[in-house]
Amino acid sequence: MNHRAFILAFALVVAAGCSQAAAPLPQGTVPDGSAALNLFAVHPPAVQSSAKLKFFNTPTQGAWPEYIVAGPQHALWFTEFYADKIGRITTDGKISEFSLPDNNDVEGITAGADGNLWFTEPGENAIGRITPAGVVTKFQLNGNVSPRGITTGPDGNVWFVEYYDGYIGRVTPAGTITRFPIPGGAQSSPWWITTGPDGNMWFTESTSSTIGSFDPHTLHFKASMKTPTQASSPWGIMTSPDKHLWFSERSAGKIATVVNKKIFEFSIAQNTSYPDTIAAGSDGDLWFTESQAGNIGRIEPSNGKFDAIVTLQQGSVPTGIASGADGDLYFTIASDSGLSQIGEIVLH
């Protein structure tokens, strides 16, 4: 199945699943980041949020905006999977788009240490770079490797994962690429990558339900960790202000954290919601997209309690989420009906 067909098939699954609901499951608490968790402390289900929302249509409808990151010029930059474009939105809601050459299926995006934006092109099996002025350069990978997640490392280089063949890669600001095979091989299906609180590169292995780690200085893989829930499909991963790793488990419908080299999981009330990307809000909470439920969820990192939910228009598929320079949260919204928007949760 090609990349665009895969996304379309997923959209149909999402549309069918948005009306489903599941009973609340037990939540957990994180007392202080050093004590053991009480995984059987039950919190009330999260309620509908009264947060102020804004929505901005992308100039190209049907573009399927995917991932978003805070970048240069106090703007947020996002990928448009179907439109083969990079979008830019200012904090006052003005959107501009930059076209990419070829059939890119552009997906992950990060702000590089060099002041440019770097992104993955699974359709072209390449890593792309775009300047704030819109000048695009492409760096080709060998084979059908499907690069997905991408981030900037502590060494000033850009790091990415290859979903099909089970590699992580490093690209220098000059465009030199080096690839490292994950011990789990092609069966690991890595999806996202981030810089951990220890300075290592941490990544999710969606098929093997594993969290992996790689030292960017010694260039060696560290010990990996299996999620407590089997077939959990860990997906998005980030380091929060509390200096812990947090990640989503798409198939399990959970949000998880790593504390003292152990993984602790927290069950979302709607366990078929497909949590995707996580971002830290200026309110101290962590916010995450639920792509199948059409929700934006929120969890308190200090105690694992889920707070109020933002429910979007039926059929909406939120994927990426990031905090802007103004302290608000911005997220991408797509739909199989052609809806393409950037949403804003006003926190400041």
C-alpha positions in Angstrom: 0.0 0.0 0.0 1.4 3.4 -0.9 1.6 6.2 1.6 -1.4 8.2 0.4 -3.6 5.1 0.3 -2.5 4.3 3.8 -3.6 7.7 5.1 -6.9 7.5 3.2 -7.6 4.1 4.7 -6.8 5.4 8.1 -9.2 8.4 7.6 -12.0 6.0 6.8 -11.3 4.0 10.0 -11.3 7.3 12.0 -14.5 8.4 10.5 -16.1 5.1 11.4 -14.7 5.2 15.0 -15.4 8.7 16.0 -18.9 7.8 17.4 -17.6 4.9 19.5 -17.1 5.2 23.3 -15.6 3.1 25.9 -16.1 2.9 29.7 -13.5 4.8 31.8 -10.5 2.8 32.8 -8.3 3.1 36.0 -6.0 6.1 36.0 -2.7 6.4 37.8 -0.9 9.0 39.9 2.7 10.3 39.9 3.3 11.6 43.4 6.7 13.3 42.8 8.6 11.6 40.0 10.7 9.5 42.4 8.1 7.5 44.3 6.3 4.5 42.9 3.0 5.0 41.2 -0.3 4.0 42.5 -1.8 2.5 39.3 -5.1 1.8 40.9 -6.1 5.3 42.0 -9.2 6.1 40.0 -10.0 9.7 38.9 -13.4 10.8 37.6 -13.7 10.8 33.8 -12.5 14.0 32.1 -15.2 16.5 31.3 -15.8 18.7 28.3 -13.5 21.7 28.3 -14.6 25.3 28.3 -11.3 26.4 26.7 -11.5 29.2 24.1 -10.9 27.8 20.6 -9.9 29.4 17.3 -9.8 27.7 13.9 -8.0 28.8 10.7 -8.6 27.2 7.3 -5.5 26.3 5.3 -5.4 28.0 1.9 -5.3 24.6 0.3 -8.3 22.5 1.3 -8.0 18.8 1.4 -4.3 19.3 2.3 -4.4 17.0 5.3 -2.2 18.9 7.7 -0.2 16.5 9.9 2.6 17.6 12.3 3.4 21.1 13.6 6.3 22.7 15.4 7.3 26.1 16.8 9.9 27.6 14.5 11.6 30.8 13.3 9.9 34.2 13.1 7.7 33.4 16.2 5.6 31.2 13.9 4.5 27.6 13.8 5.3 25.4 10.8 3.4 22.4 9.7 3.3 19.7 7.0 0.5 19.2 4.5 0.6 15.5 3.6 -1.7 15.5 0.5 -0.8 19.0 -0.7 3.0 18.4 -0.7 3.4 21.8 1.0 4.9 23.2 4.2 2.6 25.6 6.0 3.4 28.5 8.3 1.0 30.1 10.7 1.7 33.2 12.8 0.2 33.7 16.3 -2.3 36.1 14.8 -3.7 33.3 12.5 -2.1 34.3 9.2 -1.3 31.2 7.1 1.1 30.9 4.2 2.2 27.8 2.2 5.3 26.8 0.4 5.1 24.2 -2.3 7.5 21.2 -2.5 8.8 19.5 -5.6 7.8 15.9 -6.5 5.4 13.6 -4.6 6.6 14.0 -1.1 3.9 12.9 1.2 5.6 15.2 3.7 5.0 14.3 7.3 7.3 15.0 10.4 8.8 18.4 10.9 11.3 20.0 13.4 13.0 23.3 13.9 16.8 22.8 13.2 19.6 24.4 15.1 20.6 26.1 11.9 17.5 28.2 11.8 15.8 26.1 9.1 12.9 23.7 9.2 13.7 20.0 8.5 11.0 17.5 7.5 10.5 13.9 6.4 9.3 12.9 3.0 8.1 9.2 3.1 6.8 9.5 -0.4 10.2 10.4 -1.7 12.3 8.5 0.9 14.1 11.7 1.6 14.8 14.4 4.3 13.9 17.9 3.3 15.1 21.3 4.5 13.3 24.6 4.0 14.5 28.0 4.9 12.1 30.6 6.5 12.0 32.2 3.1 10.8 29.0 1.4 14.0 27.7 -0.3 13.8 23.9 -0.3 16.7 21.3 -0.4 16.2 17.6 -0.5 18.6 14.9 0.8 17.9 11.4 -0.6 17.9 8.2 1.4 18.6 4.8 -0.1 15.8 2.4 -0.6 12.1 2.4 0.4 12.7 3.3 4.1 9.7 5.7 4.8 11.2 8.3 7.2 8.6 9.5 9.7 9.5 11.2 13.0 12.2 13.9 13.1 13.7 16.1 15.8 16.8 18.2 16.6 19.4 16.6 18.8 21.6 18.0 21.5 24.6 17.7 19.1 23.1 20.3 16.7 22.2 17.6 14.1 18.8 16.5 13.0 17.7 12.9 13.9 14.9 10.9 12.3 13.5 7.3 12.2 12.9 5.0 9.2 9.6 3.2 9.6 10.0 0.5 7.1 13.5 -0.8 7.7 14.1 0.0 11.4 16.8 2.5 11.4 17.4 5.9 13.0 19.3 8.4 11.1 21.4 11.6 11.6 21.7 14.4 9.1 24.1 17.3 9.7 23.3 20.9 8.8 25.3 20.4 5.6 23.1 17.4 4.6 25.4 14.5 5.4 23.3 11.5 6.4 24.4 8.6 8.6 22.1 5.7 9.5 22.1 3.3 12.4 20.2 -0.1 12.5 17.9 -0.5 15.5 18.6 -3.8 17.3 14.9 -4.8 16.8 15.4 -4.4 13.0 12.6 -3.9 10.5 10.1 -5.4 12.9 10.4 -2.4 15.3 8.6 0.0 13.0 9.9 3.2 14.7 7.6 6.2 14.5 8.8 9.2 16.5 12.0 10.4 18.1 12.9 13.1 20.7 15.8 14.2 22.8 15.5 12.8 26.3 16.2 14.4 29.6 19.5 12.4 29.7 20.7 13.8 26.3 20.1 10.6 24.5 17.8 10.1 21.5 14.6 8.3 22.5 12.3 6.7 20.0 9.1 4.7 19.8 9.0 1.3 18.2 5.4 0.9 17.3 5.3 -2.8 16.3 7.5 -4.2 19.0 5.8 -2.0 21.7 9.3 -0.8 22.8 10.9 2.5 23.8 14.5 2.6 22.4 17.4 4.9 23.2 20.6 5.9 21.4 23.6 7.9 22.6 24.3 10.6 19.9 27.9 11.0 21.2 29.1 7.4 21.5 26.8 6.3 18.7 25.6 3.3 20.6 22.1 2.0 21.4 21.2 1.9 25.1 18.9 -0.6 26.8 15.4 -0.5 25.5 12.1 -0.9 27.5 9.0 -2.8 26.7 5.7 -1.2 27.5 3.7 -3.0 30.3 0.7 -3.4 27.8 1.4 -5.7 25.0 0.7 -4.5 21.4 0.4 -1.0 22.8 1.9 0.7 19.6 3.8 3.5 21.2 3.6 6.5 18.9 4.4 10.2 19.8 7.1 10.9 22.4 8.4 14.0 24.0 10.4 15.3 27.1 8.2 17.4 29.4 9.1 20.3 31.6 9.2 17.8 34.6 12.3 16.2 32.9 10.5 12.9 32.2 9.7 11.2 28.9 6.0 11.0 28.0 4.6 9.1 25.1 1.3 7.9 23.6 0.2 4.3 23.1 -2.1 4.3 20.1 -3.5 0.8 20.2 -3.7 0.7 23.9 -5.4 4.1 24.3 -3.0 5.2 27.0 -0.5 7.9 27.9 2.7 6.7 29.5 5.8 8.1 31.2 9.2 6.9 32.1 10.2 7.4 35.8 13.3 5.8 37.3 13.8 3.6 34.2 10.3 2.2 34.5 7.2 2.8 32.3 3.9 3.8 33.9 0.7 4.0 31.9 -2.5 6.0 32.3 -5.7 4.8 30.5 -7.7 7.3 28.5 -11.5 7.0 29.1 -12.1 6.3 25.4 -9.5 3.6 24.9 -10.1 3.5 21.1 -9.2 7.2 20.7 -5.8 6.7 19.1 -3.6 9.2 21.0 -0.9 10.6 18.8 1.3 13.7 19.5 1.9 15.2 22.9 3.0 18.8 23.8 3.6 20.8 27.0 1.2 23.6 27.6 1.9 26.9 29.3 -0.6 25.9 31.9 1.8 23.1 33.1 -0.3 20.3 31.7 0.5 18.0 28.8 -1.9 18.1 25.9 -2.3 15.3 23.3 -4.3 14.7 20.2 -6.8 11.8 19.9 -6.9 11.2 16.2 -9.8 8.6 16.1 -11.9 10.3 18.8 -11.5 13.7 17.3 -10.5 15.1 20.7 -7.7 17.0 22.3 -6.9 15.5 25.7 -5.0 16.9 28.7 -3.1 15.2 31.5 -1.5 16.6 34.7 2.1 15.3 34.7 2.3 15.6 38.5 -0.4 13.1 39.3 -1.5 11.4 36.0 -5.0 12.9 36.2 -6.8 13.5 32.9 -8.4 17.0 32.8 -11.0 18.5 30.5 -11.3 17.3 26.9 -11.7 19.5 23.8 -14.1 17.8 21.4 -13.8 18.8 17.8 -16.3 18.6 14.9 -17.4 15.1 14.1 -15.0 13.5 11.6 -12.0 15.6 12.6 -8.6 14.0 12.7 -6.2 16.0 14.9 -2.6 14.8 14.6 0.1 17.3 15.5 0.2 19.7 18.5 2.7 22.2 19.6 3.0 25.2 21.9 3.4 28.6 20.2 5.5 31.6 21.2 2.3 33.3 22.6 1.8 30.4 25.1 -1.2 29.0 23.2 -1.4 25.5 21.8 -1.8 24.9 18.1 -2.9 21.7 16.5 -3.6 20.3 13.0 -7.0 19.1 11.9 -7.7 17.0 8.8 -10.8 15.1 7.6 -11.7 12.6 4.8 -14.3 15.2 3.9 -11.6 17.7 3.0 -11.5 19.8 6.2 -8.0 21.2 6.7 -7.5 23.6 9.6 -5.1 24.7 12.3 -6.8 24.9 15.7 -5.7 27.1 18.6 -6.4 26.6 22.3 -6.1 29.9 24.0 -4.2 29.5 27.3 -2.7 32.9 27.8 
